[in-house]
């Protein structure tokens, strides 16, 4: 669950900057995957070998997530600067709030779990709750 919710958040931020295709890198700079967006707003996530992993289909209020077999895994709803994540049963899992170029993640209890910072080039850097770099997206 965590892997694709992070992906969707990153792609929502990336879409804000007008980028359609994005690569992800670990903290050492090694490529870990890629994401492609089509004209209808559907996002497909691939692993580093190019195998399809998840699909994010755009809805009127956010995205619905499916695994590579087409099984629903969860959904995201956007409202202003906030994204709320739900599991496949409709229970709230996490919340993401954006303020300027920083997006902070919170678990379902409201505890901070990490953050993302976007620089002027559109690169997004992910940090854990202690401020340590986890990965980047560009």
N, C-alpha and C positions, 0 to 999 in steps of 0.2 A: 504494500500500500504506500509506504513512504516514498519509494523510488518514483512512482508515477505521479504522486501529488506534487513532488518537487519539480518534476518535469513540466507539469501543467502550469504551475506558478511561473516558472522561468519563461515559458512560452507566452503566457499572457503579458508578462513584462516586455518580452522581446517584441511581441506584436505591436505594443505601444510605440516602439521605436521604428516600426515599419519594416522589420526583417522577417522574411518568410522561411528561411532555412537557417538552422542553428546547429552547431556542434558543441558537445560537452567534453570537458577535459578534467582530469583529476588534479589534485594539488601539485603534482609533479609535472603537469603539462601533457600527459599522455591522453590521447583521445579515448573517450569512453562510450561515445554514441553520437547519434545525429537525429534531427527532427525536421520534418518537411511539412509545409502547410499548402493545401491546395486552394483553388479559387473560392470554394464554398466555406472555407475556414476550418475544415477537418485537418487535424494535426496527426501525423504518424511518427511514432518513435521507433528508432532502429538501434540495435546494439552496435558495438564497435566492429563486428563482422558484417554488418549490414542486414542482419535478420530483423524482421518486424517484431516488435514487442507489444506496443500498445497503440490504440487509436483513440483520439479525443474528438468527439463529434460536437460541433457547435450547436447550442440550443438558444432559445430566446433569452434565457437568463444566465447562461454560462456554458459548461461543457459536460458531456457524459463520457465516461471512460470505459473502454472495452479492451480485453486482453487479445492476444493474437488469435484466439479461437472464437472471438466474437462474443464472449461472455461479459456481461456488464460487471464492472468492478467498483464503480462509484460515480460521484458527480461533484461538480463545483458550481457554485452560484456566485455571481458578482453583483455588487451593489456599491456604487461609488468607488471608493478606494479600498474596499474590503472584499476579499474572496473567502467564502466558506466552503469547506470540503465536507462531503457526506460519504459514508460507505454505501455498499450496494443495498443495504436495508433502510437507508434514509436517515441513519443516526449521524449526528454531527461528529466530525473527527478532528478538525483543526480550523483555524482562522488565520488569515494573512492580511495585514494592514500596511498600506503603502503611504509614505509621507515623503514627498520629493523623490529622491533617487534611492531611498532605503525602504525595503519591505521587510517587516518583522513577522515571524511565524509564532503562533501560539497553539498549544494543544487544546483539547476540549475543555480543560479546566481553567484556561486563561494563562497558563504558565508559558513564558517565552522559551522557544526551542531552537531559535536560530534567526538568521537574517540574510538578506541579499542586498548588495549594493551595485548600482549601475553607474558606469563612468560615461564620460562624454562620447566615447567611441561606440557605446552600446554593449560593451563587455559587461557581463553580470558575474559577480563573485559571490559565492555562497560561504557563509560563516556559521559555525555551530554556536550554541548558546553562550560559550565562553569567548567568542570572538576569534576563534581559530579558523583559518581558511580551509574549506572542505573541497570545493571544486569551482570551475569557472565555465561560462557559456559564451560563445561568440559565433 
